[in-house]
Amino acid sequence: MKKIIPSVLFLLFALALQAQQNKTVLRENPGINQPANQDVTTTATVKQSTRLFGEKDDLTSVIVVIPAGSRVNVLGSDSTYLQVSFEENEGYILKRHAVIDRIPVNTPQTINQQPAVQQQQPDQGQQDRFSFLEKKYGSAMADRIMAGKIWKGMNSEMVKVSWGDADRINRIVSGNVIKEEWIYRNTWLYFENNTLLEWGPVRK
């Protein structure tokens, strides 16, 4: 019993000393005990113009085209897509078309600057992109490309502007005829001599 009492007293003294040291550290570093993710939201910056899909598995469910340089809020992700909100829309974009960054919500500068980025940059980017497409293809086609649509008779450059890069391209050259099959996740597009002729779902 006499041997146990000094051990208990020593243990209590050691615990009290440790608690005092912890208080000193916290006093010198007030933010040290705050969780790393507190008041932090995940955002991403779009690297290139990309389509916002309503459904991941339906490439025709385009809600809006997000211009390059726009910032989106990230709601979730998987191996291929990011679930995001952009302006007042929610949907999915290809993961490879954006760069993830983390921004503290409670930083005064961020609160003051973020609305300006959301209001001015996307609008200006949309206008610049539409003006470029209008000069190149005309108003009607520019409207359809901005909406992420495709149609028979488009050339491959127009499709690329509307839908982005294909995941895979199969090409066959036969004499003067160049046949191409472009694969976009669940949709294939068929071109002959640079002209879109037909498309359909990818068979699994």
C-alpha positions in Angstrom: 0.0 0.0 0.0 2.8 2.4 0.9 4.4 1.7 -2.5 1.2 2.4 -4.4 0.6 5.8 -2.8 3.8 7.5 -4.1 3.1 6.0 -7.6 -0.4 7.5 -7.6 0.8 10.9 -6.4 3.6 10.9 -9.1 1.0 10.1 -11.8 -1.4 12.8 -10.6 1.5 15.3 -10.6 2.6 14.3 -14.1 -1.0 14.7 -15.4 -1.3 18.2 -13.8 2.0 19.2 -15.4 0.9 18.0 -18.8 -2.4 19.9 -18.5 -0.6 23.1 -17.6 1.7 22.7 -20.7 -1.3 22.2 -23.0 -2.9 25.4 -21.7 0.3 27.3 -22.4 0.5 25.9 -25.9 -3.2 26.8 -26.6 -2.6 30.3 -25.2 0.3 30.9 -27.5 -1.5 29.3 -30.5 -5.2 30.1 -30.2 -6.2 28.3 -33.5 -4.4 25.1 -32.8 -7.4 23.1 -31.6 -9.7 24.1 -34.4 -10.6 21.4 -36.9 -8.7 21.7 -40.2 -11.9 21.7 -42.2 -13.9 24.1 -40.1 -15.6 26.8 -42.2 -14.0 25.5 -45.4 -15.9 24.9 -48.6 -14.5 23.0 -51.6 -14.5 24.8 -54.9 -13.0 24.0 -58.3 -11.9 26.2 -61.2 -12.9 25.1 -64.7 -9.8 24.7 -66.9 -11.7 24.6 -70.2 -15.2 25.2 -71.3 -17.3 22.2 -70.1 -20.9 21.1 -70.1 -23.0 20.8 -66.9 -25.0 17.6 -67.1 -28.3 17.0 -65.3 -27.6 13.3 -65.3 -24.1 11.6 -65.3 -25.2 8.8 -67.7 -27.1 11.0 -70.2 -24.8 13.2 -72.3 -27.9 14.9 -73.8 -29.0 16.3 -70.4 -26.9 19.5 -70.8 -28.1 22.2 -68.5 -25.6 24.9 -69.4 -22.0 25.3 -70.7 -19.6 26.6 -68.1 -16.9 28.8 -69.5 -13.2 28.3 -68.8 -12.0 30.1 -65.7 -15.3 29.9 -63.9 -15.4 28.8 -60.3 -17.9 26.1 -59.1 -18.8 24.7 -55.7 -18.1 21.0 -55.4 -20.8 19.0 -53.8 -19.4 15.5 -54.4 -17.3 13.4 -56.8 -16.5 10.0 -58.2 -13.8 8.7 -60.4 -15.1 10.5 -63.5 -17.4 13.3 -62.5 -17.7 16.2 -60.0 -21.1 17.1 -58.7 -21.1 20.9 -58.6 -23.3 23.9 -58.3 -22.8 26.8 -60.8 -24.8 30.0 -60.5 -28.3 28.5 -59.6 -27.8 25.2 -61.3 -26.7 21.8 -59.9 -25.3 18.9 -62.0 -22.2 17.1 -63.1 -19.0 18.0 -64.9 -16.1 15.9 -66.1 -13.5 15.8 -63.3 -10.6 16.3 -65.8 -12.1 19.6 -66.9 -11.5 21.3 -63.4 -8.9 21.9 -60.8 -9.9 21.5 -57.1 -9.0 24.2 -54.6 -10.1 24.9 -51.1 -11.1 28.4 -49.9 -11.9 29.4 -46.3 -15.5 30.7 -46.2 -14.9 32.9 -43.1 -12.1 35.0 -44.6 -13.4 38.5 -45.1 -11.6 38.9 -48.4 -13.1 35.8 -49.8 -16.6 36.8 -48.8 -16.2 40.2 -50.4 -14.5 39.0 -53.6 -16.3 35.7 -54.4 -19.6 37.3 -55.5 -17.7 39.5 -58.0 -16.0 36.5 -59.5 -19.3 34.6 -59.8 -21.2 37.5 -61.2 -18.7 39.1 -63.6 -16.3 36.4 -64.8 -18.9 33.8 -66.1 -21.1 36.4 -67.7 -18.1 38.0 -69.5 -16.7 34.6 -70.5 -20.1 33.6 -71.9 -20.4 36.8 -73.9 -16.9 36.5 -75.3 -17.4 32.9 -76.2 -20.7 33.6 -77.9 -19.2 36.5 -79.8 -16.4 34.3 -81.1 -18.8 31.5 -82.1 -21.2 33.9 -83.7 -18.5 35.4 -85.9 -17.3 32.0 -86.9 -20.6 30.1 -87.4 -23.4 32.6 -87.2 -26.0 33.3 -84.5 -28.2 30.3 -84.9 -25.3 27.8 -84.8 -23.6 29.7 -82.0 -26.8 29.4 -79.9 -27.0 25.7 -80.4 -23.3 25.1 -79.7 -23.5 27.2 -76.5 -26.4 24.9 -75.4 -24.2 21.9 -75.9 -26.2 20.5 -78.8 -25.1 18.4 -81.8 -26.7 17.8 -85.2 -26.1 16.0 -88.5 -23.8 17.9 -90.8 -21.7 19.5 -88.1 -17.9 19.3 -88.7 -15.7 17.8 -86.1 -14.4 21.1 -84.9 -17.9 22.3 -84.1 -18.6 19.1 -82.2 -15.4 19.5 -80.2 -16.3 23.1 -79.3 -19.8 21.9 -78.2 -19.0 18.7 -76.4 -15.2 18.9 -75.7 -12.6 16.3 -76.4 -13.8 12.7 -77.0 -12.7 10.0 -74.6 -11.5 7.9 -77.5 -11.4 8.2 -81.3 -11.3 5.2 -83.8 -10.2 6.2 -87.3 -10.3 4.2 -90.6 -8.9 5.6 -93.9 -10.3 3.9 -97.0 -9.1 5.6 -100.2 -10.3 9.2 -100.1 -12.8 8.5 -97.3 -11.8 9.0 -93.6 -14.2 7.4 -91.2 -14.1 8.3 -87.5 -16.0 7.1 -84.4 -15.8 9.4 -81.4 -16.6 7.9 -78.0 -18.1 10.1 -75.2 -18.6 7.9 -72.2 -22.1 6.5 -73.1 -22.5 7.9 -76.6 -20.7 7.3 -79.9 -20.6 9.8 -82.9 -19.8 8.7 -86.5 -18.0 11.1 -88.9 -17.2 10.7 -92.6 -14.7 13.2 -94.0 -15.0 15.4 -91.0 -18.9 15.5 -91.1 -21.1 14.2 -88.4 -23.6 11.7 -89.9 -25.1 9.8 -86.9 -24.7 8.9 -83.2 -26.2 6.6 -80.6 -25.7 5.0 -77.2 -22.5 2.9 -76.5 -23.5 -0.7 -76.2 -22.0 -2.4 -73.1 
